[in-house]
Amino acid sequence: MPPTTTPPDREAPAEAPIEALLRRRWSPRSYTDAPVTDAQLASLLEAARWAASCFNAQPWHLVVARRDREPAAHAAICECLSGNNQAWAPQAPVLMVSVARLDFAHNGRPNRHAAYDTGAAMAQMAIQAAALGLQIHQMGGFDLDKARETLGIPEGHEPRAAIALGHPGAASALPEELAQRETAPRQRRPVAEWVHYGAWTG
Ligand SMILES: Cc1cc2nc3c(=O)[nH]c(=O)nc-3n(C[C@H](O)[C@H](O)[C@H](O)COP(=O)(O)O)c2cc1C
């Protein structure tokens, strides 16, 4: 069994059997100062690399900012975050921005699957992080234009999410309101609400 830093109350209370890593993945807001090693980061990137994608186009890019190695970029990503996210994400030792290439490299046509495929790659990264005792927290709350400008993201590419990466820390290290969210029960819609056998129902 891989190492786990997922507190028992953060494990997904799944109602049908699922793999342990899927239950252990969650989106923390508290991170310790422990660095993410080069080997760990390499594993995360490799996990993303092997995601499925339309035409195998692999439209994702990732801007990675390690606080100890790319401090200016780390600070720049912090500056792009919404106020809510700025309250906790700067603590993470690694911040990233996922980016989708909007056309197919092989024919220049628009790739309407670019966001879908980029999300799939990040989902694989999230599971690999959980396998290593790390976690990622994806954020839609950031200024796309500012990220594009300060990180030099070229035309034809769209920032999709800011992502915090690190070792989960104690909820008690967070301000009160965030600490409460960090310990609130994890919830999901019931499967029956969104699965439609045969045809759309309900
Ligand atoms: C595309 C995307 C955008 C998100 N944006 C934010 C955000 O801006 N701020 C935040 O705190 N969490 C954000 N989240 C995290 C979700 O709130 C979180 O995944 C959800 O509540 C389920 O919790 P879990 O990941 O711990 O299972 C985002 C997640 C995704 C996938």
The ligand as a Gaussian input file, in Angstrom:
#p B3LYP/6-31G(d) Opt

LIG

0 1
 C      -11.840000      22.989000     -12.476000
 C      -11.863000      23.138000     -10.976000
 C      -11.895000      24.408000     -10.408000
 C      -11.866000      24.563000      -9.019000
 N      -11.788000      25.824000      -8.489000
 C      -11.566000      25.974000      -7.169000
 C      -11.265000      27.252000      -6.620000
 O      -11.146000      28.259000      -7.343000
 N      -11.070000      27.330000      -5.285000
 C      -11.146000      26.250000      -4.453000
 O      -10.930000      26.388000      -3.246000
 N      -11.397000      25.009000      -4.958000
 C      -11.594000      24.859000      -6.286000
 N      -11.794000      23.600000      -6.802000
 C      -11.804000      22.428000      -5.909000
 C      -13.228000      21.909000      -5.722000
 O      -13.945000      22.788000      -4.896000
 C      -13.148000      20.492000      -5.131000
 O      -12.536000      19.643000      -6.048000
 C      -14.542000      19.981000      -4.766000
 O      -15.102000      20.735000      -3.726000
 C      -14.513000      18.529000      -4.342000
 O      -13.612000      18.362000      -3.268000
 P      -12.455000      17.275000      -3.338000
 O      -11.572000      17.620000      -4.524000
 O      -11.713000      17.419000      -2.035000
 O      -13.083000      15.944000      -3.523000
 C      -11.843000      23.418000      -8.176000
 C      -11.820000      22.146000      -8.760000
 C      -11.824000      21.996000     -10.125000
 C      -11.742000      20.605000     -10.720000

